[in-house]
């Protein structure tokens, strides 16, 4: 009997160990790949700093975290500092340690850094229809030109993030007489993978029609399945793997230089500008807030309206009513 009990205990212990490992694996996948990579880098930097300073990184005292933030005050932006705090907290929580990001010392140190060294956040410039026409004007009939045209127009018409763009597969697209249906299996605001579907209608202008642009690229690249947006080699061969998300930024940068498109003061050119441009253009055209949010998959109306406010800062200013 004792041998049976011992064997059973061993088996249960092994199963428990497997369950714990599975739980840790699932916990890691709760975050997107890019976020997880950033957190890993942030934690490694904090751990190495603590090692050099002779301090304990796990669990870390609030004074240790505050001192670490102070060393980054002159070199890191506010968003990066906040992300590092989150990364340190994630590691502590997953390890079962008590974590309080709102500890007075951590909070006061961060506020002091932002007050003395903080700079206004540079927003992605909204790329509206005028900017889109300039960008696609640089796209010729080559494979690279066809791909980039489809990339810009789908990103704009679908209000897609760059990670969503490179994650589009041929199986996600369905063409109809009216346009195109795009299924997004997972997005930034959909970490549970519930998925969403977008309708992309045919455009009135052949040069800026996202459906025609996509059909042309798919036909010439002979993409029948798998990733839609792929690298085109210098010899004109289309590779089978998807573009890296940063490739979208590089493509935008190259095309913007070709057409002389530059960012306004306080802004920068970014693929996110395609998404911001959709919101502002749709608002100007009279689209309802809820319709825009459904298409962009925004969950917070304040975030969505933030794009509108920046774009309409002058046009909607109450100063127009002063009779100046």
C-alpha positions as CSV (number, residue, x, y, z in Angstrom):
1,X,0.0,0.0,0.0
2,X,2.8,2.4,0.9
3,X,4.4,1.7,-2.5
4,X,1.1,2.5,-4.3
5,X,0.7,5.8,-2.3
6,X,4.3,6.7,-3.0
7,X,3.8,6.0,-6.8
8,X,0.6,8.0,-6.8
9,X,2.2,10.9,-5.0
10,X,5.1,10.9,-7.5
11,X,2.6,10.8,-10.5
12,X,0.5,13.7,-9.0
13,X,3.7,15.7,-8.4
14,X,4.8,15.2,-12.0
15,X,1.4,16.2,-13.3
16,X,1.4,19.2,-11.1
17,X,4.8,20.1,-12.4
18,X,3.6,19.8,-16.0
19,X,0.6,21.9,-15.2
20,X,2.7,24.6,-13.6
21,X,5.0,24.7,-16.7
22,X,2.0,24.9,-19.0
23,X,0.6,27.7,-16.8
24,X,3.8,29.7,-17.1
25,X,3.8,29.1,-20.9
26,X,0.3,30.4,-21.2
27,X,1.1,33.4,-19.0
28,X,3.9,34.3,-21.3
29,X,1.7,34.2,-24.4
30,X,-0.8,36.5,-22.7
31,X,1.4,39.3,-24.1
32,X,2.1,40.0,-27.8
33,X,5.4,39.0,-29.2
34,X,6.7,42.6,-29.6
35,X,5.6,43.5,-26.1
36,X,7.2,40.4,-24.6
37,X,10.5,41.2,-26.4
38,X,10.5,44.7,-25.0
39,X,9.7,43.5,-21.5
40,X,12.5,40.9,-21.7
41,X,15.0,43.6,-22.8
42,X,13.8,46.0,-20.1
43,X,14.1,43.3,-17.4
44,X,17.6,42.2,-18.5
45,X,18.8,45.8,-18.4
46,X,17.4,46.3,-14.9
47,X,18.8,43.0,-13.7
48,X,22.2,43.8,-15.1
49,X,22.2,47.3,-13.5
50,X,21.3,45.8,-10.1
51,X,24.1,43.3,-10.5
52,X,26.7,46.0,-11.1
53,X,25.3,48.2,-8.3
54,X,25.3,45.2,-5.9
55,X,21.5,45.4,-5.4
56,X,18.8,42.7,-5.5
57,X,16.7,42.7,-8.6
58,X,14.1,40.1,-7.5
59,X,12.4,41.1,-5.3
60,X,13.5,44.7,-5.7
61,X,13.0,47.3,-3.1
62,X,11.2,50.5,-4.2
63,X,14.4,52.5,-3.5
64,X,16.2,50.3,-6.0
65,X,13.6,50.8,-8.7
66,X,13.6,54.6,-8.0
67,X,17.4,54.8,-8.3
68,X,17.3,52.9,-11.5
69,X,14.8,55.3,-13.0
70,X,17.0,58.2,-11.9
71,X,19.9,56.8,-14.0
72,X,17.7,56.9,-17.1
73,X,16.3,60.3,-16.6
74,X,18.4,62.1,-19.2
75,X,18.3,59.4,-21.9
76,X,14.9,57.8,-22.0
77,X,11.4,59.1,-23.0
78,X,8.4,59.0,-20.7
79,X,6.8,56.1,-22.5
80,X,9.9,54.0,-22.2
81,X,10.3,54.7,-18.5
82,X,6.7,53.7,-17.9
83,X,7.1,50.6,-19.9
84,X,10.2,49.6,-17.9
85,X,8.2,50.0,-14.7
86,X,5.6,47.7,-16.1
87,X,8.2,45.1,-17.2
88,X,9.8,45.0,-13.8
89,X,6.3,44.6,-12.3
90,X,5.4,41.8,-14.6
91,X,8.5,39.8,-13.6
92,X,7.7,40.3,-9.9
93,X,4.1,39.3,-10.2
94,X,4.8,36.2,-12.3
95,X,7.4,35.2,-9.7
96,X,4.8,35.6,-6.9
97,X,6.3,38.7,-5.3
98,X,4.3,41.7,-4.1
99,X,4.6,44.6,-6.5
100,X,3.3,48.1,-6.1
101,X,4.0,50.4,-9.0
102,X,2.2,53.2,-7.2
103,X,4.7,53.2,-4.3
104,X,5.2,56.8,-3.3
105,X,8.9,56.7,-3.9
106,X,8.6,55.2,-7.4
107,X,5.7,57.5,-8.3
108,X,7.4,60.7,-7.0
109,X,10.7,59.8,-8.8
110,X,8.9,59.3,-12.1
111,X,6.9,62.5,-11.7
112,X,10.1,64.5,-10.9
113,X,11.9,63.1,-13.9
114,X,9.0,64.0,-16.2
115,X,8.7,67.5,-14.7
116,X,12.4,68.3,-15.2
117,X,13.3,66.3,-18.3
118,X,10.0,65.3,-20.0
119,X,9.3,66.4,-23.6
120,X,6.0,66.5,-25.4
121,X,5.3,63.2,-27.0
122,X,5.8,63.3,-30.8
123,X,2.7,62.0,-32.5
124,X,2.5,60.1,-35.8
125,X,1.4,62.5,-38.4
126,X,-2.0,61.6,-39.8
127,X,-1.6,60.4,-43.4
128,X,-4.8,61.5,-45.1
129,X,-6.0,61.1,-48.7
130,X,-3.6,63.9,-50.0
131,X,-0.6,62.2,-48.5
132,X,-1.8,58.7,-49.6
133,X,-2.0,60.0,-53.2
134,X,1.5,61.3,-53.0
135,X,2.8,58.0,-51.6
136,X,1.1,55.8,-54.2
137,X,2.2,58.1,-57.0
138,X,5.8,56.7,-56.5
139,X,4.6,53.1,-56.9
140,X,5.0,51.9,-60.4
141,X,4.0,48.6,-62.1
142,X,6.9,46.6,-60.8
143,X,6.4,43.9,-58.1
144,X,7.8,46.2,-55.5
145,X,5.5,49.1,-56.6
146,X,2.4,46.9,-56.7
147,X,3.2,45.5,-53.2
148,X,3.8,49.0,-51.7
149,X,0.6,50.4,-53.3
150,X,-1.5,47.6,-51.9
151,X,0.3,48.0,-48.5
152,X,-0.5,51.7,-48.2
153,X,-4.0,51.5,-49.5
154,X,-5.1,48.5,-47.4
155,X,-3.4,50.0,-44.3
156,X,-5.3,53.3,-44.9
157,X,-8.7,51.9,-45.8
158,X,-8.5,49.2,-43.1
159,X,-7.0,51.5,-40.4
160,X,-4.5,48.7,-39.8
161,X,-1.5,48.7,-37.5
162,X,1.7,47.6,-39.1
163,X,1.7,44.4,-37.2
164,X,-1.8,43.7,-38.6
165,X,-0.7,44.5,-42.1
166,X,2.2,42.0,-42.2
167,X,-0.1,39.4,-40.5
168,X,-2.6,39.5,-43.4
169,X,-2.7,36.1,-45.2
170,X,-4.3,35.3,-48.5
171,X,-6.8,33.1,-46.6
172,X,-8.0,36.2,-44.7
173,X,-9.2,37.9,-47.9
174,X,-12.5,37.3,-49.7
175,X,-13.3,39.4,-52.9
176,X,-16.9,40.3,-53.7
177,X,-18.5,42.4,-56.4
178,X,-18.7,45.3,-53.9
179,X,-15.2,45.0,-52.6
180,X,-13.2,42.9,-50.2
181,X,-13.7,41.3,-46.8
182,X,-10.7,41.1,-44.5
183,X,-10.6,38.8,-41.4
184,X,-8.2,39.9,-38.7
185,X,-7.7,36.8,-36.5
186,X,-6.0,38.8,-33.7
187,X,-5.1,42.4,-33.1
188,X,-3.6,44.6,-30.4
189,X,-7.0,45.1,-28.6
190,X,-8.0,41.5,-29.2
191,X,-5.4,39.5,-27.2
192,X,-7.9,36.7,-26.6
193,X,-8.1,36.0,-30.4
194,X,-11.8,36.5,-30.9
195,X,-11.1,38.0,-34.3
196,X,-12.9,40.6,-36.3
197,X,-13.9,41.2,-39.9
198,X,-13.6,44.4,-42.0
199,X,-15.4,45.4,-45.2
200,X,-13.2,47.3,-47.7
201,X,-15.3,48.8,-50.5
202,X,-14.0,49.4,-54.0
203,X,-12.6,52.9,-54.5
204,X,-13.9,55.6,-56.9
205,X,-10.4,56.2,-58.2
206,X,-8.5,53.4,-59.8
207,X,-5.2,54.7,-58.6
208,X,-6.3,54.7,-55.0
209,X,-8.7,51.7,-54.9
210,X,-7.5,49.3,-52.3
211,X,-9.4,46.4,-53.8
212,X,-7.9,46.8,-57.3
213,X,-4.4,47.4,-55.8
214,X,-4.7,44.2,-53.8
215,X,-5.9,42.1,-56.7
216,X,-3.1,43.4,-58.9
217,X,-0.5,42.5,-56.3
218,X,-1.9,39.1,-55.7
219,X,-2.1,38.3,-59.4
220,X,1.4,39.4,-60.2
221,X,3.0,37.9,-57.1
222,X,1.1,34.7,-57.6
223,X,0.3,34.6,-53.9
224,X,-2.2,31.8,-53.5
225,X,-1.9,31.2,-49.8
226,X,0.1,32.4,-46.8
227,X,1.4,35.9,-46.0
228,X,0.2,38.5,-48.5
229,X,3.0,41.1,-48.0
230,X,6.3,39.6,-48.7
231,X,9.9,40.7,-49.5
232,X,10.7,41.2,-53.2
233,X,14.4,40.4,-54.0
234,X,16.6,42.6,-56.2
235,X,16.1,39.9,-58.9
236,X,12.3,40.2,-58.8
237,X,11.6,37.1,-56.9
238,X,8.9,37.1,-54.3
239,X,9.8,35.3,-51.0
240,X,7.5,33.1,-49.1
241,X,7.8,34.7,-45.6
242,X,6.0,37.7,-44.4
243,X,7.6,41.2,-44.1
244,X,8.8,42.2,-40.7
245,X,6.7,44.9,-39.1
246,X,9.6,47.3,-39.2
247,X,9.8,46.8,-43.0
248,X,6.5,48.8,-43.2
249,X,8.2,51.7,-41.6
250,X,11.2,51.4,-43.9
251,X,8.9,51.3,-47.0
252,X,7.0,54.3,-45.9
253,X,10.3,56.2,-45.2
254,X,11.6,55.4,-48.7
255,X,8.4,56.3,-50.5
256,X,8.0,59.5,-48.5
257,X,11.5,60.6,-49.5
258,X,10.7,59.8,-53.1
259,X,7.6,62.1,-53.2
260,X,9.0,64.8,-50.9
261,X,6.6,64.1,-48.1
262,X,7.9,65.4,-44.7
263,X,6.4,65.4,-41.2
264,X,5.0,68.5,-39.6
265,X,6.7,70.1,-36.6
266,X,6.2,68.0,-33.5
267,X,5.2,64.9,-35.5
268,X,7.0,62.1,-37.3
269,X,6.2,59.8,-40.2
270,X,5.1,56.4,-39.1
271,X,2.9,53.6,-40.4
272,X,0.6,54.5,-37.5
273,X,-0.2,57.6,-39.6
274,X,-2.2,55.4,-41.9
275,X,-4.6,54.5,-39.1
276,X,-4.7,58.1,-37.8
277,X,-5.3,59.3,-41.3
278,X,-8.3,57.0,-41.7
279,X,-9.9,58.3,-38.5
280,X,-9.5,62.0,-39.4
281,X,-10.7,61.5,-43.0
282,X,-13.7,59.5,-41.9
283,X,-14.6,62.1,-39.3
284,X,-14.3,64.9,-41.8
285,X,-16.6,63.0,-44.1
286,X,-19.3,62.8,-41.4
287,X,-18.9,59.2,-40.2
288,X,-20.3,58.6,-36.7
289,X,-18.0,57.9,-33.8
290,X,-19.4,54.4,-33.3
291,X,-18.9,53.5,-37.0
292,X,-15.3,54.7,-36.9
293,X,-14.6,52.8,-33.7
294,X,-16.1,49.6,-35.0
295,X,-13.9,49.8,-38.1
296,X,-10.7,50.7,-36.3
297,X,-11.5,48.3,-33.4
298,X,-10.9,51.1,-30.8
299,X,-12.4,50.3,-27.4
300,X,-11.8,53.8,-25.9
301,X,-13.5,56.7,-27.5
302,X,-11.0,59.1,-25.9
303,X,-8.2,57.4,-27.8
304,X,-10.1,57.6,-31.1
305,X,-11.1,61.2,-30.6
306,X,-7.5,62.1,-29.8
307,X,-6.7,61.6,-33.5
308,X,-9.6,63.8,-34.5
309,X,-8.7,66.5,-32.1
310,X,-5.1,66.8,-33.4
311,X,-6.3,66.9,-37.0
312,X,-9.1,69.4,-36.4
313,X,-7.2,71.6,-33.9
314,X,-7.6,74.7,-36.0
315,X,-10.7,73.9,-37.9
316,X,-12.7,73.2,-34.8
317,X,-11.1,75.9,-32.6
318,X,-13.7,78.0,-30.7
319,X,-11.4,81.0,-31.4
320,X,-13.2,81.1,-34.8
321,X,-16.3,82.4,-33.0
322,X,-14.5,85.5,-31.6
323,X,-14.8,87.6,-34.7
324,X,-11.1,88.3,-35.0
